[in-house]
Amino acid sequence: MQDVAQIGQHVWQLAIAFLLALPIAWDRETRERTAGLRTFTLVSIATCGFLIAARSSFGASVDAESRVWQGLLAGIGFIGSGAILKTGDSVKGTATAASIWTTAAVGAAVAYRNYDIAVVLSLANFAVLRALGPIKDAERSADATGPQRP
């Protein structure tokens, strides 16, 4: 049976995974993307939870932990692929899908107590979405209106 300190540590890690997913989730939610607050926070805490549970259950078994990783990566890829929509020549949702991958990496970093990596991933993803999103939107608008005359 786990002691109270270990349970507290696990709850703390899951809370950190949740909080670090919020900036990414908020960006996607406010931009009305296919995945938002619920998806991103759940991906982060679920990834963190699976890896914590695997380490607690399997100990130092690299083979067992590797199988958990394989399942997680396949599952996250499946969720991410659901965010990508193709209509004619247009493909949308790739940034959301990539952000789902990053959010899973945030949860994994927290599970391994690599909080510095988790924070950098979260902030970098949020910054990319916020800073480069308007550039992408401007490019899309220019393409839609056609060439500009001087």
C-alpha positions as CSV (number, residue, x, y, z in Angstrom):
1,M,0.0,0.0,0.0
2,Q,1.2,3.5,-0.8
3,D,2.0,5.9,1.9
4,V,0.3,9.3,2.1
5,A,3.5,11.2,1.0
6,Q,3.6,9.1,-2.2
7,I,-0.1,9.7,-2.9
8,G,0.4,13.4,-2.3
9,Q,3.3,13.4,-4.8
10,H,1.2,11.7,-7.4
11,V,-1.7,14.2,-7.0
12,W,0.9,17.0,-7.1
13,Q,2.3,15.7,-10.4
14,L,-1.1,15.3,-11.9
15,A,-2.1,18.8,-10.9
16,I,1.1,20.2,-12.5
17,A,0.4,18.3,-15.7
18,F,-3.1,19.7,-15.7
19,L,-1.9,23.3,-15.1
20,L,0.8,23.2,-17.7
21,A,-1.7,22.0,-20.3
22,L,-4.0,24.9,-19.6
23,P,-2.2,27.6,-21.7
24,I,-2.2,25.4,-24.8
25,A,-5.8,24.2,-24.1
26,W,-7.0,27.8,-23.7
27,D,-5.4,28.9,-26.9
28,R,-7.1,26.1,-28.9
29,E,-10.4,26.7,-27.1
30,T,-10.5,30.4,-27.7
31,R,-9.7,29.9,-31.4
32,E,-12.5,27.4,-31.6
33,R,-10.3,24.5,-32.8
34,T,-11.4,20.8,-32.9
35,A,-9.8,20.2,-29.5
36,G,-9.7,22.5,-26.5
37,L,-9.8,22.7,-22.8
38,R,-11.0,19.2,-22.1
39,T,-8.9,17.4,-24.6
40,F,-5.6,19.0,-23.9
41,T,-5.9,18.8,-20.1
42,L,-7.0,15.2,-20.3
43,V,-4.2,14.2,-22.6
44,S,-1.6,15.8,-20.3
45,I,-2.9,14.2,-17.0
46,A,-3.7,10.9,-18.7
47,T,-0.1,10.6,-20.1
48,C,1.3,11.6,-16.7
49,G,-1.0,9.1,-14.9
50,F,-0.2,6.2,-17.2
51,L,3.5,6.7,-16.8
52,I,3.3,7.1,-13.0
53,A,1.2,4.0,-12.8
54,A,3.5,2.1,-15.0
55,R,6.6,3.0,-13.0
56,S,4.7,2.1,-9.7
57,S,3.4,-1.2,-11.1
58,F,6.4,-2.4,-13.2
59,G,9.3,-0.9,-11.3
60,A,12.5,-1.0,-13.2
61,S,11.2,-3.2,-16.0
62,V,12.3,-1.4,-19.2
63,D,10.4,-3.8,-21.4
64,A,7.1,-3.1,-19.6
65,E,7.6,0.6,-19.5
66,S,8.5,0.5,-23.2
67,R,5.2,-1.2,-24.0
68,V,3.3,1.5,-22.0
69,W,5.1,4.2,-24.1
70,Q,4.3,2.4,-27.3
71,G,0.6,2.3,-26.4
72,L,0.6,6.0,-25.3
73,L,2.3,7.2,-28.5
74,A,-0.1,5.2,-30.7
75,G,-3.1,6.6,-28.7
76,I,-1.9,10.2,-28.8
77,G,-1.3,9.8,-32.5
78,F,-4.8,8.6,-33.0
79,I,-6.3,11.5,-31.0
80,G,-4.1,13.9,-32.9
81,S,-5.2,12.5,-36.3
82,G,-8.8,13.2,-35.3
83,A,-7.9,16.9,-35.1
84,I,-6.8,17.1,-38.7
85,L,-9.4,17.9,-41.3
86,K,-8.9,17.8,-45.0
87,T,-11.3,19.6,-47.3
88,G,-10.3,19.6,-51.0
89,D,-6.8,21.2,-51.1
90,S,-7.1,22.6,-47.6
91,V,-5.7,20.8,-44.6
92,K,-6.6,22.2,-41.1
93,G,-5.8,21.1,-37.6
94,T,-2.1,20.2,-38.0
95,A,-1.1,22.7,-35.3
96,T,-3.8,21.3,-33.0
97,A,-2.5,17.8,-33.7
98,A,1.1,18.8,-33.0
99,S,0.0,20.6,-29.8
100,I,-1.7,17.4,-28.7
101,W,1.7,15.6,-29.1
102,T,3.4,18.4,-27.1
103,T,0.8,18.3,-24.4
104,A,1.4,14.5,-24.0
105,A,5.1,15.3,-23.8
106,V,4.4,17.8,-21.0
107,G,2.5,15.1,-19.0
108,A,5.3,12.6,-19.6
109,A,8.0,15.1,-18.5
110,V,6.0,15.8,-15.3
111,A,5.6,12.0,-14.7
112,Y,9.4,11.7,-14.8
113,R,9.8,14.8,-12.6
114,N,11.5,16.8,-15.4
115,Y,9.5,19.9,-14.5
116,D,11.9,22.2,-16.4
117,I,11.2,20.3,-19.6
118,A,7.5,20.4,-19.0
119,V,7.5,24.1,-18.4
120,V,9.6,24.9,-21.5
121,L,7.4,22.6,-23.7
122,S,4.2,24.3,-22.4
123,L,5.5,27.8,-22.8
124,A,7.1,27.1,-26.2
125,N,3.9,25.5,-27.6
126,F,1.8,28.4,-26.3
127,A,4.3,31.0,-27.8
128,V,4.3,29.3,-31.2
129,L,0.5,29.2,-31.3
130,R,0.2,32.8,-30.2
131,A,3.1,34.4,-32.1
132,L,3.0,32.4,-35.3
133,G,-0.8,32.0,-35.5
134,P,-1.5,35.6,-36.6
135,I,1.3,35.2,-39.3
136,K,-0.4,32.1,-40.6
137,D,-3.8,33.8,-40.6
138,A,-2.4,36.8,-42.5
139,E,-0.9,34.5,-45.1
140,R,-4.2,32.7,-45.4
141,S,-6.0,36.0,-45.9
142,A,-3.5,37.1,-48.6
143,D,-3.9,33.8,-50.4
144,A,-7.7,34.2,-50.4
145,T,-7.8,37.7,-51.8
146,G,-5.3,37.0,-54.5
147,P,-2.2,39.0,-55.6
148,Q,-2.2,42.6,-54.5
149,R,-1.6,45.4,-57.0
150,P,1.0,48.1,-56.2
